[in-house]
Amino acid sequence: MTTSFPDDFLWGCATAAYQIEGSPLADGAGASIWQRFSHDPRLMAAKGETGDIACDHYHRMADDVAMMKEMGLKAYRFSAAWGRVLPDGIGRVNEAGLGFYERLVDTLLANGIEPLCTLYHWDLPAALDDKGGWLNRDSAEWFAEYGRTMFERLDGRVKKWVTLNEPWVITDGGYLHGALAPGHKNVFEAPIASRNLMRAHGAAVKAYREVGKHEIGLVVNLEPKYAASESPDDKAATARATAYMNRQYLDPAIHGKCPAELAEVFGEAWVDWSAEDLALAKQKIDFVGVNYYTRNVTRADPTNWPLAANMVRQPLATYTTTDWEVFPRGLTDVLLWVKDNYGDPAIYITENGAAFFDPPVAEQGRIEDPLRVSYLRHHIAAVGKAIEQGADVRGYMLWSLLDNLEWSLGYSKRFGIVHVNFGTQERTLKDSAKFYREVIATNGACLS
């Protein structure tokens, strides 16, 4: 079957600031919650591995953009480190930090690469965490101030903005289970953080409408949930899991309401949103960003708090080194689910990729990563299938350009299509990068 993509389809890669930049305190930047978390051996799973150097992108940006051009990228999704721009989270602007992102954007544009800027990819300024972070209702105003600072300086050069990256991960990992910064484990905090994140999203969109002239959207990570059986318990568990992960943020942002199942998930920790909060969260957005990595086959399990559900491992499936099932059809399914449930919005795939074991760099400078090539081939084709069935998908941002700090897992999980030697900072294009270059050059025709 021929895979067809629109002529103006936007092919790119994605990264996040703390994962690649290094030098997190350079030139007057303020510390972030990830700076604190990664340096705390009580919290960081990969003890001693931090973002202090990472991929040294802060110093190697121009070379990295030249590499993007060599690969034929049409777009690059990056995140700005809030604390580089506003060291205290609010108030004084750090011109050196903001200047870095201006240079990055200008360098991208000079090389024919469209910048997509994510305002928040998990690195809250530590100074704001000291004030309660996302548990403080003032966080909506903090975020709007930061957003306005970025919009006033960069809108026009940046024509596609993202408010938040994966609010579900922020709250589930950072406030409920403690696996990610700021490392809290409190079922009562998670719904509060979720509500304030969506209030912040809405406040930033409102600020953009006042000063910006292009597009702004929200990025969510989605996993289609499939019931493990036809039993009523498994179906109910699947509905809870769908509400918790896939609807918890899209429903307020687009429909102005919260899924009823969340009251069952959180129990006494759940507090209904006020009409005012729902109205703030529901702002007109120009696109939905979808991050897709895997699916979830769901079985009821009353002992598993708080969802009362478990994921069922599939015995014949391929799994990545992050233990995620490779399931391309799920990407087609979830894109059509967004189309059918949220008013057929414009969609960008803002992340999709896989961590696999990579062999050492061979003498001829080649890294063969056939599992990643296969993953990309089939997932990009799955995007094409969704487009053929009517989903308005306008671009694909592969995760990730570079091997990087995989958050609390450190440098053990390699998602990049470019290998990074973290000792020398040498970059080597993997076979997957060369494959993706061909995909871009042929606008997906090479998949057929």
Stockholm file with secondary structure:
# STOCKHOLM 1.0

chainA/1-448         MTTSFPDDFLWGCATAAYQIEGSPLADGAGASIWQRFSHDPRLMAAKGETGDIACDHYHRMADDVAMMKEMGLKAYRFSAAWGRVLPDGIGRVNEAGLGFYERLVDTLLANGIEPLCTLYHWDLPAALDDKGGWLNRDSAEWFAEYGRTMFERLDGRVKKWVTLNEPWVITDGGYLHGALAPGHKNVFEAPIASRNLMRAHGAAVKAYREVGKHEIGLVVNLEPKYAASESPDDKAATARATAYMNRQYLDPAIHGKCPAELAEVFGEAWVDWSAEDLALAKQKIDFVGVNYYTRNVTRADPTNWPLAANMVRQPLATYTTTDWEVFPRGLTDVLLWVKDNYGDPAIYITENGAAFFDPPVAEQGRIEDPLRVSYLRHHIAAVGKAIEQGADVRGYMLWSLLDNLEWSLGYSKRFGIVHVNFGTQERTLKDSAKFYREVIATNGACLS
#=GR chainA/1-448 SS CCCCCCTTCEEEEECCHHHHCCCTTGGGCCCBHHHHHHTCTTTCSSTTCCTTTTTCHHHHHHHHHHHHHHHTCSEEEEECCHHHHCTTSSSSCCHHHHHHHHHHHHHHHHTTCEEEEEEESSCCBHHHHTTTGGGSTTHHHHHHHHHHHHHHHHBTTBCEEEEEECHHHHHIIIIISCSSTTCCCCTTHHHHHHHHHHHHHHHHHHHHHHHCCSEEEEEEECCCEEESSSCHHHHHHHHHHIIIIIITTHIIIIISSCCTHHHHHHGGGCCCCCHHHHHHHCCCCSEEEEECCCCEEEEECTTSTTTTEEECCCTTSCBCTTCCBCCTHHHHHHHHHHHHHTTSCCEEEEECCCCCCCCCCCTTSCBCCHHHHHHHHHHHHHHHHHHHTTCCEEEEEEECSBCCCCGGGTTSSCCCSEEECTTTCCEEEBHHHHHHHHHHHTTTGGGC
#=GC SS_cons         CCCCCCTTCEEEEECCHHHHCCCTTGGGCCCBHHHHHHTCTTTCSSTTCCTTTTTCHHHHHHHHHHHHHHHTCSEEEEECCHHHHCTTSSSSCCHHHHHHHHHHHHHHHHTTCEEEEEEESSCCBHHHHTTTGGGSTTHHHHHHHHHHHHHHHHBTTBCEEEEEECHHHHHIIIIISCSSTTCCCCTTHHHHHHHHHHHHHHHHHHHHHHHCCSEEEEEEECCCEEESSSCHHHHHHHHHHIIIIIITTHIIIIISSCCTHHHHHHGGGCCCCCHHHHHHHCCCCSEEEEECCCCEEEEECTTSTTTTEEECCCTTSCBCTTCCBCCTHHHHHHHHHHHHHTTSCCEEEEECCCCCCCCCCCTTSCBCCHHHHHHHHHHHHHHHHHHHTTCCEEEEEEECSBCCCCGGGTTSSCCCSEEECTTTCCEEEBHHHHHHHHHHHTTTGGGC
//
